């Protein structure tokens, strides 16, 4: 992002928040398990042009590259955040199942600082997969683009790719993992925590207690989205 101090948010159920605190690690999910079949895919506009753009490679090589791209999805892991200066009602609704949920607020600079080397962080770009050309020449482009129907997510994505190899090339094995836990300094990452708009007072007290128990000296606040309006 243009501003390294831009706010980023992760909306999550309380059990996952506790898991973050107890493990001291961010969970990076395999992209092929995120629920979007287009994760790691190229644009429909690219495929018809491949015989022209890559006419010196040959169609058989392109098919091999296509199968390789599908296999890469198993070994590419992402951790996703929402970029916004303010809370998002849509994100509360889309990414939490109950009122017993929290929003973790950090910044791009904080996230970048705590992640280990070999982790890549950037803004997702949203394109029309029916007509827009997706940039090529970088293996991560396909994982940093999504369809326009997800544009409201304003996603910042941290990405790790760990392709298994042998002495002579890639080892095309299946991945038995659902994802990777990447240790980070949680106190350095988390700036503020908000409890869900409709969460009862006891839940805010619980979230405050648990946050303090794991050594985070940060504000735990009630979301203002359900504040009583003035008339």
C-alpha positions, 0 to 999 in steps of 0.5 A, a space after each residue: 500500500 502507498 501508506 505503510 501505516 495504513 490500518 489492516 483488520 482481521 475479523 475472526 471468531 473468538 476461538 481463532 483469536 484465542 488460538 492466535 494468542 496461545 500459539 503465538 503464530 499466524 495461520 497461513 491457509 493453503 490457497 486451494 482450501 480457501 473456497 474460491 476455485 479461481 485462487 491461483 488461476 489465470 484470467 480467461 482472457 489470457 488462455 486464448 492468447 498463449 499460443 500467440 504470446 508464447 509461440 516459441 514454447 509450444 502448446 504441449 509445454 503450455 499444458 505442462 505449465 498449466 498442470 504445474 500451476 494447479 499443483 502449486 496451489 497446494 503449496 502456496 499459503 496465505 494469511 489475509 487482512 482487510 485494509 480500511 481506516 475504519 471498521 467494516 460492517 460487511 466484514 463482521 457479517 462475512 467473516 464471523 459466525 456469532 456475536 462472540 467475535 473480535 476484530 484485530 487491528 494492526 497496520 501494514 508496517 507492523 505485519 511486515 515487521 513481524 513476518 519472517 524473511 521469505 514472506 511476501 506481502 501486498 495488496 490484492 488486485 481485482 480484475 474482470 477474469 472474462 476480459 482483463 489480461 492478468 500480468 504474467 512473468 511472476 509466479 505470484 501474480 496469479 495468487 495476488 489477483 481476484 475477481 471483481 466480485 470480491 473487491 469489497 474485501 480490499 484484501 492485503 495478503 501475506 504469501 508463502 510458497 514452499 514447493 517441494 523439490 528433488 535433486 532434479 526438479 519438482 517433487 509432485 507430491 500431494 500436500 497433507 497439510 491444511 496450512 502453516 503456522 508462522 510464529 510472530 511477535 503478537 504484541 508487536 503485531 496487534 495494535 487494538 482489538 474490537 469485540 463484535 457490535 452485538 457482543 454482550 458486556 460479559 464477552 467484552 470482559 472475557 476478551 479483555 481478560 484473555 488478551 491481558 493474560 497473554 501479555 498484550 497491553 492493548 485496548 479491547 473496545 466495543 465496536 461502535 457500529 451498534 451504538 444507539 443513534 441520536 434522533 
